[in-house]
Amino acid sequence: MIRSVNPRWAATLAVALLFPPAAPMSVYVVDSLSRVRPKDAPGTVVEAKIKAARNEAEAFQIVVHAGDGGLQGVNASASDLKADGGVIDQKNIMLFREHYVLVRVPSPKAKEQPGLIPDALIPFPEPGAKPPAKPPLYPSAPFAVAPASNQPIWVEIHVPSDAAPGEYKGTIAVTADGEKPLDVPVTLTVWDFVLPDRPTLKTNFGGLGKRLLTGHAGFKPDTPPYRDLERRYAASMAAHRLCPPIPPYLRPNVRPDGTISATETHAALKEWIETYHVTGIPLRLEGADPAGKDRDRNVKFLQSTWAYLKENGWEKYAYVYIFDEPNTKDAYDEVRKRAKMVHEVQPGLKVLCTEQPTPREAAWGTLVGSVDIWVPPWSLFDEKAIAERQKAGEEAWSFTTLCPGKKGEDTPYWQLEFPLLNYRIPAWTSRHLGLTGLLYWTVVYWPETDPWTNPLSYKQQYNGEGTLYYPGGEAGIDGPVASLRLKALRDGLEDYEYLVLAGEAGAEKAAAIGRSWTQWETDPAKLAVAREQLAALILARKK
């Protein structure tokens, strides 16, 4: 027997078949070293579990995935994290929208494909903050997500120095227009040891100065608004365990004869050194011919500066940046000439040079006896030669730039299309090799391009070279916007503290992860295991 079909029900069924309801919003969790592209398949982990020391920042990512209908008005908020022993207030949890940067032309030796790569981290507005007068070109939250696409949120927890050890729990709530809110459970284990405020690994990541002006239109050099801008960058560098450069206006005034007067600048300089946990005070020699016609001026400059620094207990941070990458015999001669003067007129003041102990040309002669702090590039690092200099009582740092190296002997390059792990590994290798510092040429190289729209920098050949920050103006921020790469670097500098606190056992772990500048562990999971093992070693040493 055939029954008739209700026409109204049939029409409803036809519409449902032709236009099925859009898939709801979903979220999943990935670790801090993963990069999630817009069209990557959704993950399955829906809970965040992280571990950290006191006075450490630890992060994870929540990826919001939109169904075929897309999403509008996506936002997120954090609860307090609670444990039996205390509470970590939600103010210690920071949220960022990860902005995708379009890579069109690959860097040399690139490991990842061109396309949209998450990098810039635009902070969510603080609760109750007024919206900017002009809507930003690159907003933070709320935001939209394109159909069948991902949008990661960076979640960063700063563990207070006085937080009680234990297991803390809370949630991150994700909402969107017309969608059911989703809660992501968060478990944070706080280990019972604290990282130092002042980083153990010294750094020199170049200056800020006029480079800031290329990314922040409307500011004028050496004005109060510009100095406030400079301080915001310095504060961010310090928060990421990098030594911020000391602005020229905070340094003692140099008189015509070379002696210094610190009366006018002392209080402000002291505040800067203490607030931003400065680990290095690089000195540059005066004049075009420091050890020749300008020698007398430099003798007085060095002696009066050293006396001032020593009076305040800052001499341990000082060094003379004698020459940048000497690559000719004449340059080597100049290094020897300048260094001889420094050592003669001011014993105890160290000479730093971005060069390796073994010259590339034997005819240049040696710099041994002239240099106190060797800073070779990773691609030319000679472990045996450096070990000899360390045995002689000298220091060694290292530096990276561009993508040098012989075929088959790559180093952990720092361009945008290389794994985030590359930014974390150098701290492990540095500890393994007994290095005490890390150098990079700048974090704000913007004069050639707008990094938001074209990440190619340095002769338009290297994506992200020298740009660990984005200028925040287009994101509605008069200050820095950090990158995922900077966060990974910060985590490596925190790892270095673990390695130091773990003592000799830490050195063994460092050797297993950062074996050399051309061989290192490429599996982030193994680094995570090693970090937990370090924490166990540190806790065992405390008993």
C-alpha positions in Angstrom: 0.0 0.0 0.0 1.5 3.3 -1.0 1.0 6.2 1.3 1.0 9.8 0.2 3.8 12.1 1.3 3.1 15.3 3.1 4.2 18.0 0.6 5.4 20.3 3.4 7.5 17.5 4.9 8.9 16.6 1.5 9.9 20.2 0.9 11.7 20.4 4.2 13.6 17.2 3.5 14.6 18.5 0.1 16.0 21.7 1.6 17.9 19.7 4.3 19.4 17.5 1.7 20.5 20.3 -0.6 21.6 22.6 2.2 22.7 20.6 5.2 23.4 22.6 8.4 26.9 24.0 8.7 29.4 22.0 10.9 29.7 23.6 14.3 32.9 25.3 15.6 35.5 22.9 16.9 38.8 23.5 18.8 41.9 21.5 19.4 45.2 21.9 21.2 48.8 21.8 19.9 52.1 22.4 21.5 54.2 25.6 21.3 56.6 24.4 18.6 53.9 23.4 16.1 52.8 25.6 13.2 49.2 25.1 12.0 48.4 26.3 8.5 44.9 27.4 7.5 43.9 24.2 5.7 45.7 21.6 7.9 43.5 18.8 9.1 42.0 19.3 12.5 43.7 17.7 15.5 42.2 15.5 18.1 43.7 16.8 21.4 41.2 18.9 23.3 43.0 19.5 26.6 46.2 21.5 27.4 48.7 20.0 29.8 51.9 22.0 30.4 54.6 22.1 33.0 56.8 25.0 34.1 59.2 26.3 36.8 58.4 29.4 38.8 59.3 32.7 37.0 58.9 30.9 33.6 56.5 31.5 30.7 55.0 28.4 29.1 52.6 28.3 26.2 50.4 26.2 24.1 48.1 26.8 21.1 44.3 26.5 20.8 43.3 26.1 17.1 39.8 27.2 16.2 38.4 25.3 13.3 35.5 26.6 11.3 32.9 24.5 9.5 31.8 25.2 5.9 29.9 28.3 7.0 32.9 30.0 8.6 32.8 31.8 11.9 32.3 35.4 13.0 33.0 37.1 16.3 35.4 34.5 17.6 36.8 35.3 21.1 38.4 33.6 24.0 38.9 34.2 27.7 40.9 32.6 30.5 39.8 31.6 34.0 42.1 31.6 37.1 44.2 28.5 37.5 43.5 26.9 40.9 45.4 24.4 43.0 45.2 23.2 46.6 48.2 25.4 47.4 47.1 28.6 45.7 45.8 30.5 42.6 47.4 31.8 39.5 45.3 34.8 38.5 44.0 35.1 35.0 46.0 38.3 34.6 49.1 36.0 34.2 47.5 34.4 31.2 47.9 36.2 27.9 46.1 35.4 24.6 47.2 36.3 21.1 45.7 35.8 17.7 48.3 34.3 15.4 48.5 36.3 12.2 49.3 34.5 9.0 52.1 36.0 6.9 52.2 35.2 3.2 55.5 33.8 2.0 55.7 34.1 -1.8 59.4 33.6 -2.5 61.3 31.0 -0.4 64.5 31.7 1.5 67.6 29.8 0.5 67.5 26.2 1.8 63.9 26.7 3.1 62.4 23.6 4.8 58.8 24.6 4.6 56.6 25.4 1.6 55.6 29.0 0.7 52.2 30.1 1.6 50.5 31.4 4.7 52.6 30.8 7.8 51.6 31.8 11.3 54.1 34.2 12.9 52.9 37.6 14.3 51.2 37.4 17.7 48.6 40.1 18.1 47.6 40.4 21.8 44.0 40.3 22.8 42.8 43.5 24.3 42.8 43.7 28.1 39.4 43.3 29.8 37.6 46.7 29.8 40.1 48.3 27.4 38.7 51.0 25.1 38.8 50.0 21.4 41.2 52.1 19.3 39.9 55.2 17.7 40.8 53.8 14.3 40.0 50.1 13.7 43.3 48.3 13.2 44.1 46.7 9.9 45.2 43.5 11.7 42.8 43.1 14.6 43.3 40.7 17.5 39.9 39.7 18.8 37.1 39.2 18.1 38.0 37.7 14.7 36.5 35.8 11.8 37.6 32.4 10.5 37.1 31.5 6.9 35.1 28.4 6.0 36.7 25.0 6.6 39.9 26.8 8.0 42.0 27.1 11.1 42.9 30.0 13.3 45.4 29.4 16.1 45.3 31.3 19.4 48.6 31.5 21.4 48.0 31.0 25.1 50.9 32.0 27.3 51.0 31.5 31.1 53.5 33.5 33.2 54.1 31.6 36.4 54.8 34.0 39.3 58.1 33.6 41.2 56.2 33.0 44.4 53.7 30.5 43.0 53.2 27.4 45.2 54.3 24.2 43.5 51.6 21.9 42.5 48.9 21.1 39.8 46.7 24.0 38.7 43.5 23.7 36.7 41.4 26.1 34.8 39.8 26.6 31.4 40.0 28.7 28.3 36.6 29.5 27.0 36.2 30.0 23.2 33.0 31.7 21.9 31.7 32.7 18.4 28.5 34.3 17.1 25.7 31.7 17.0 27.9 28.9 18.3 27.9 26.9 21.5 30.7 28.0 23.7 33.6 25.5 24.1 35.8 25.1 27.1 39.4 23.9 26.8 40.6 22.4 30.1 44.1 23.5 31.1 46.4 21.7 33.6 49.6 23.5 34.6 52.1 21.7 36.8 54.4 24.1 38.6 57.7 22.7 39.6 59.4 23.7 42.9 62.3 25.7 41.5 62.6 29.2 40.2 64.4 30.7 37.2 66.6 33.8 37.8 65.3 37.2 36.7 68.7 38.1 35.0 69.4 35.6 32.2 72.5 33.4 32.6 73.2 33.3 28.8 74.3 36.8 27.8 72.9 38.2 24.6 73.5 41.1 22.2 70.7 41.4 19.6 71.6 44.7 18.1 70.2 48.2 18.6 66.8 49.7 18.0 67.4 53.4 17.3 66.3 54.7 13.9 65.2 51.3 12.7 62.1 51.7 14.9 61.1 54.8 12.9 60.8 52.7 9.7 58.0 50.8 11.3 56.3 53.5 13.4 55.4 56.5 11.3 54.9 59.8 13.1 57.6 59.3 15.8 60.5 61.7 15.9 64.0 60.6 17.2 64.9 61.5 20.8 61.5 62.8 21.8 59.4 61.6 24.8 57.0 59.6 22.7 59.8 58.0 20.9 61.6 57.1 24.2 58.4 55.6 25.5 58.2 53.5 22.3 61.8 52.4 22.8 61.1 51.4 26.4 58.2 49.2 25.2 60.5 47.3 22.9 63.1 47.1 25.7 60.5 45.7 28.1 59.5 43.1 25.6 63.1 42.1 24.9 63.7 41.7 28.6 60.5 39.7 29.0 61.9 37.3 26.3 65.2 37.1 28.2 67.1 39.2 25.6 69.4 42.0 26.7 67.8 45.3 25.5 70.3 47.8 24.1 71.1 50.8 26.2 69.9 54.0 24.5 72.6 56.6 23.8 70.9 59.2 26.0 71.3 57.0 29.0 75.0 56.5 28.6 77.4 58.9 30.4 78.2 62.1 28.4 81.6 62.0 26.7 83.6 65.2 27.0 85.8 66.4 24.2 88.9 64.9 25.9 87.3 61.5 26.2 86.5 61.5 29.9 82.9 60.9 30.9 80.4 62.7 33.1 77.7 60.4 34.5 76.0 62.8 36.9 73.2 63.6 34.5 72.4 60.1 33.3 73.3 57.8 36.3 69.9 57.4 37.9 68.1 56.7 34.6 70.9 54.3 33.5 70.8 52.4 36.8 67.0 52.1 36.5 67.3 50.7 33.0 70.0 48.1 34.0 68.0 46.9 37.0 64.5 47.0 35.4 65.5 45.2 32.2 68.0 42.8 33.8 70.9 43.9 31.5 73.6 41.3 30.9 75.9 43.3 28.6 77.2 46.8 28.3 79.0 46.9 24.9 81.4 49.8 24.5 82.3 51.3 21.1 85.6 53.1 20.7 85.6 56.8 19.9 86.6 58.4 16.6 87.5 57.1 13.1 91.0 56.0 14.1 90.6 54.8 17.8 94.1 53.5 18.2 95.8 56.1 16.1 95.1 59.8 15.9 92.1 59.3 18.4 94.1 57.2 20.8 94.4 59.8 23.6 90.7 60.4 23.6 90.0 56.7 23.8 92.5 56.1 26.6 90.6 58.6 28.8 87.3 57.2 27.6 88.2 53.6 28.5 89.7 54.4 31.9 87.0 56.8 33.1 84.3 54.5 31.9 85.8 51.4 33.6 86.2 53.3 36.8 82.5 54.4 36.7 81.3 50.9 35.9 83.4 49.3 38.6 82.2 51.8 41.1 78.6 50.6 40.5 79.4 46.9 40.1 78.7 46.9 36.4 82.1 46.1 35.1 81.2 42.4 34.8 78.7 43.3 32.0 81.2 45.5 30.0 83.1 44.6 26.9 84.5 46.5 23.9 82.9 45.5 20.7 86.1 45.9 18.8 85.3 45.1 15.2 82.4 43.5 13.3 83.4 40.4 11.2 86.9 41.3 10.1 87.4 39.6 6.8 90.7 41.1 5.4 94.3 41.3 6.6 93.9 45.1 7.1 90.9 44.4 9.3 92.8 41.9 11.3 95.6 44.4 11.7 93.1 47.0 13.0 91.7 44.5 15.5 95.2 43.8 16.9 96.0 47.5 17.0 92.8 48.4 18.9 92.9 45.4 21.2 96.5 46.1 22.2 95.5 49.6 23.2 92.5 48.4 25.3 94.5 45.8 27.1 97.4 48.2 27.8 95.3 51.1 29.1 92.5 49.2 30.9 93.3 45.7 32.2 90.2 43.7 33.0 88.1 45.2 30.2 87.3 42.4 27.7 87.5 42.7 23.9 84.8 41.0 21.9 85.1 40.2 18.2 82.7 38.5 15.8 85.3 36.1 14.5 86.6 32.6 15.0 90.1 31.8 16.4 91.3 30.2 13.1 91.4 32.8 10.3 90.1 31.9 6.9 93.4 33.0 5.4 96.6 32.1 7.1 98.2 35.3 5.7 96.0 37.4 8.0 97.8 36.2 11.1 96.2 35.4 14.4 93.9 37.2 16.7 94.8 35.0 19.7 96.1 37.4 22.4 93.9 40.2 21.1 90.4 38.8 21.6 88.9 37.9 25.0 85.4 37.0 23.8 85.2 35.0 20.6 82.0 35.1 18.6 82.2 32.8 15.6 79.2 32.2 13.3 77.7 28.8 13.5 78.7 27.9 10.0 82.4 28.4 10.8 82.4 27.2 14.4 85.6 25.2 15.2 84.9 23.3 18.4 88.6 22.3 19.0 89.9 25.9 18.5 87.2 27.3 20.7 87.9 24.7 23.4 91.5 25.7 23.4 90.6 29.4 23.9 88.2 28.5 26.7 90.9 26.4 28.4 93.1 29.5 28.2 90.5 31.5 30.2 88.7 33.2 27.3 85.0 33.3 26.7 83.1 32.2 23.6 79.7 33.2 22.2 78.2 32.5 18.8 76.1 34.2 16.2 73.9 33.5 13.2 72.9 35.4 10.1 71.5 34.5 6.7 71.8 30.9 5.5 75.6 30.1 5.2 77.2 26.7 5.3 78.6 24.0 3.2 76.2 21.7 1.3 75.0 19.1 3.8 76.2 21.1 6.8 73.3 23.3 7.5 72.9 25.1 10.8 69.6 25.9 12.7 68.7 28.7 10.3 66.5 31.5 11.6 64.3 32.3 8.6 60.6 32.0 8.6 60.3 28.7 6.7 62.4 26.7 9.1 61.1 24.8 12.1 60.4 26.8 15.3 62.7 24.2 17.0 65.6 25.9 15.2 65.2 28.9 17.5 65.2 26.8 20.6 68.1 24.5 19.8 71.0 27.1 20.0 70.6 27.4 23.8 71.2 23.7 24.2 74.2 23.7 21.8 75.6 26.7 23.6 75.4 25.0 27.0 77.0 21.8 25.5 79.9 23.8 24.1 80.4 26.0 27.2 79.3 29.2 25.4 78.3 32.1 27.5 76.6 34.4 25.0 74.5 34.6 21.8 74.6 37.4 19.3 72.2 38.4 16.5 72.4 41.5 14.4 68.9 43.0 15.0 65.3 42.2 15.8 63.7 45.2 13.9 65.1 45.2 10.4 62.2 46.9 8.6 63.7 49.4 6.2 63.4 47.3 3.0 59.8 46.1 3.5 56.6 46.0 5.5 57.0 42.6 7.3 53.2 42.3 7.6 52.8 42.1 3.8 56.2 41.0 2.6 58.4 39.1 5.0 61.4 39.1 2.6 64.2 41.2 4.2 67.9 41.8 3.8 68.3 42.4 0.0 64.8 40.8 -0.4 66.2 37.3 -0.1 65.5 36.0 3.4 62.1 35.7 4.9 62.1 37.0 8.5 65.8 37.8 8.6 66.4 40.3 11.4 62.6 40.7 12.1 61.7 39.0 15.3 59.2 41.8 15.9 56.5 43.4 13.8 55.7 47.1 14.1 52.5 47.2 16.0 50.9 50.3 14.5 48.8 48.4 11.9 47.6 46.1 14.8 46.5 49.2 16.8 49.5 49.0 19.1 52.2 51.7 19.5 54.8 49.1 20.3 56.1 45.7 19.4 54.2 42.6 18.2 56.2 39.5 19.0 56.6 36.6 16.6 56.3 32.8 17.2 60.0 32.7 16.4 60.8 35.0 19.3 58.7 32.9 21.7 60.7 29.7 20.7 63.9 31.6 21.2 62.7 32.7 24.7 61.8 29.1 25.5 65.4 28.1 24.6 66.8 30.7 26.9 64.7 29.3 29.6 65.9 25.8 28.8 69.5 27.2 29.2 68.6 28.0 32.8 67.4 24.4 33.4 70.6 23.1 31.9 72.6 25.3 34.3 70.5 24.4 37.4 70.9 20.7 36.6 74.7 21.0 36.8 76.9 18.3 35.2 73.8 16.2 34.4 72.4 19.1 32.5 75.6 19.3 30.4 75.0 15.7 29.4 71.4 16.4 28.3 72.6 19.5 26.4 75.0 17.3 24.4 72.2 14.9 23.5 69.9 17.6 22.1 72.4 20.2 20.7 75.2 18.0 19.6 76.9 20.6 17.3 76.0 23.5 15.1 75.4 21.1 12.2 73.8 18.2 14.1 70.9 18.5 16.5 67.8 16.8 17.6 65.0 17.6 15.2 62.1 15.9 17.1 60.4 18.4 19.4 58.9 15.6 21.5 62.4 14.4 22.4 63.3 18.0 23.5 60.2 18.0 25.7 61.2 14.8 27.3 64.7 16.1 28.0 63.2 19.2 29.6 61.1 17.1 32.0 64.2 15.0 32.8 66.1 18.2 33.6 63.3 19.4 35.9 63.5 16.0 37.7 67.3 16.4 38.1 66.9 19.9 39.4 64.3 18.8 42.0 66.5 15.9 43.0 69.5 18.3 43.6 67.3 20.4 46.0 66.7 17.4 48.3 
